[in-house]
């Protein structure tokens, strides 16, 4: 079970969020153009699903090693050198993610404390502001996994 969650958590969450977002947008189109009455809350909820899907998608891209990068210089290095550079970039990315999480937590806490609500749904905005924190927490976990994998590869002399 843990392996299934480890391999497919972000993917399942992003697919579910995108499916719900697509269904809501489709429902809104149907209501507006067929029924002649628009839903006041569907656009807002779709936007929140998109925000959450974006931040969870960052972690998914880290898990799949799918972020764009230029490797022209690192390709000239030995496999151990490539692993060292990859580990260094993971550490820098992790430090950035931790910084954003740290700053984001203050925003989440402040939003919950002030009781700010969304316009149409009336839901606490702190739930929306938890998206960067949650997504980047998953990023940090995935970066730790990548560092461990790269350390093993460097120890064996293989590049990923």
C-alpha positions as CSV (number, residue, x, y, z in Angstrom):
1,X,0.0,0.0,0.0
2,X,2.8,2.4,0.9
3,X,4.5,1.8,-2.4
4,X,1.3,2.5,-4.3
5,X,0.9,5.8,-2.4
6,X,4.6,6.6,-2.9
7,X,4.4,6.1,-6.7
8,X,1.0,7.5,-7.5
9,X,-0.1,10.0,-4.8
10,X,0.5,13.3,-6.7
11,X,-0.7,11.7,-9.9
12,X,-4.0,10.6,-8.5
13,X,-4.7,13.9,-6.7
14,X,-3.9,16.0,-9.8
15,X,-6.0,13.8,-12.0
16,X,-8.9,14.0,-9.6
17,X,-8.6,17.8,-9.3
18,X,-8.4,18.3,-13.1
19,X,-11.4,16.0,-13.6
20,X,-13.5,17.9,-11.1
21,X,-12.4,21.2,-12.6
22,X,-13.3,20.0,-16.1
23,X,-16.7,18.8,-14.9
24,X,-17.4,22.1,-13.2
25,X,-16.5,24.1,-16.2
26,X,-18.6,21.8,-18.4
27,X,-21.5,22.2,-16.0
28,X,-21.1,26.0,-16.1
29,X,-21.1,26.0,-19.9
30,X,-24.2,23.9,-19.9
31,X,-26.0,26.0,-17.3
32,X,-25.1,29.3,-19.0
33,X,-25.8,28.5,-22.7
34,X,-28.4,25.8,-22.5
35,X,-30.3,26.6,-19.3
36,X,-29.8,30.4,-19.5
37,X,-28.7,30.6,-15.8
38,X,-25.1,30.8,-14.6
39,X,-23.8,29.2,-11.5
40,X,-22.2,31.8,-9.2
41,X,-19.7,29.5,-7.5
42,X,-18.4,27.1,-10.2
43,X,-15.8,29.4,-11.6
44,X,-14.3,30.1,-8.2
45,X,-14.2,26.4,-7.2
46,X,-12.6,25.5,-10.5
47,X,-10.0,28.2,-9.9
48,X,-9.2,26.7,-6.5
49,X,-9.0,23.2,-7.9
50,X,-6.5,24.6,-10.5
51,X,-4.4,26.2,-7.8
52,X,-4.2,23.0,-5.8
53,X,-3.5,20.9,-9.0
54,X,-0.6,23.3,-9.9
55,X,1.2,23.0,-6.6
56,X,0.6,19.2,-6.3
57,X,1.8,19.0,-10.0
58,X,5.1,20.5,-9.0
59,X,5.7,17.6,-6.6
60,X,4.6,15.2,-9.3
61,X,7.2,16.7,-11.7
62,X,9.9,16.3,-9.1
63,X,8.9,12.7,-8.5
64,X,9.1,12.0,-12.3
65,X,12.2,14.1,-12.7
66,X,10.4,16.0,-15.4
67,X,11.4,19.6,-14.6
68,X,13.1,21.4,-17.5
69,X,16.9,21.9,-17.2
70,X,19.9,22.6,-19.3
71,X,22.4,19.7,-19.1
72,X,25.0,20.8,-21.7
73,X,27.7,21.5,-19.1
74,X,26.8,18.6,-16.7
75,X,26.9,16.1,-19.5
76,X,30.6,16.7,-19.8
77,X,31.2,15.6,-16.2
78,X,31.8,12.1,-15.0
79,X,28.8,10.2,-13.6
80,X,29.9,11.1,-10.0
81,X,30.3,14.7,-11.0
82,X,26.8,14.7,-12.5
83,X,25.4,13.1,-9.3
84,X,27.1,15.8,-7.2
85,X,25.6,18.6,-9.3
86,X,22.2,17.0,-9.2
87,X,22.4,16.7,-5.4
88,X,23.4,20.3,-5.2
89,X,20.5,21.5,-7.3
90,X,18.1,19.3,-5.2
91,X,19.5,21.0,-2.1
92,X,19.0,24.5,-3.6
93,X,15.5,23.7,-4.8
94,X,14.7,22.2,-1.3
95,X,16.0,25.3,0.4
96,X,13.8,27.5,-1.8
97,X,10.8,25.2,-1.1
98,X,11.4,25.4,2.6
99,X,11.7,29.2,2.5
100,X,8.4,29.5,0.6
101,X,6.7,27.0,3.0
102,X,8.0,29.1,6.0
103,X,6.7,32.3,4.5
104,X,3.5,30.7,3.3
105,X,2.7,29.3,6.7
106,X,2.5,32.8,8.1
107,X,0.0,33.8,5.4
108,X,-2.1,30.7,6.1
109,X,-2.1,31.3,9.8
110,X,-3.0,35.0,9.4
111,X,-5.8,34.2,7.0
112,X,-7.3,31.7,9.3
113,X,-6.9,34.0,12.3
114,X,-8.7,36.9,10.4
115,X,-11.4,34.6,9.2
116,X,-11.2,35.6,5.5
117,X,-13.7,33.8,3.4
118,X,-14.0,33.4,-0.4
119,X,-16.5,35.5,-2.2
120,X,-18.9,33.0,-3.7
121,X,-18.4,29.8,-1.7
122,X,-17.8,31.4,1.7
123,X,-15.1,28.9,2.4
124,X,-12.0,29.8,4.5
125,X,-9.3,31.3,2.3
126,X,-6.7,29.6,4.5
127,X,-7.6,26.3,2.8
128,X,-6.6,27.8,-0.6
129,X,-3.5,29.3,0.9
130,X,-2.5,25.9,2.1
131,X,-1.9,24.7,-1.5
132,X,1.6,26.1,-1.8
133,X,2.6,24.9,1.6
134,X,1.2,21.4,0.9
135,X,2.6,21.1,-2.6
136,X,6.1,22.3,-1.5
137,X,6.0,20.0,1.5
138,X,5.5,17.1,-1.0
139,X,8.3,18.7,-3.2
140,X,10.7,18.6,-0.2
141,X,9.9,14.9,0.5
142,X,10.4,14.0,-3.2
143,X,13.7,15.9,-3.3
144,X,14.9,13.9,-0.3
145,X,14.0,10.8,-2.2
146,X,15.9,12.1,-5.2
147,X,19.0,12.9,-3.1
148,X,19.0,9.4,-1.6
149,X,18.7,7.9,-5.1
150,X,21.5,10.2,-6.4
151,X,23.7,9.3,-3.4
152,X,23.3,5.6,-4.2
153,X,24.0,6.2,-7.9
154,X,27.1,8.2,-7.0
155,X,28.3,5.4,-4.7
156,X,27.9,2.9,-7.5
157,X,29.4,5.1,-10.1
158,X,26.2,5.3,-12.2
159,X,24.4,8.4,-13.4
160,X,20.6,8.5,-13.3
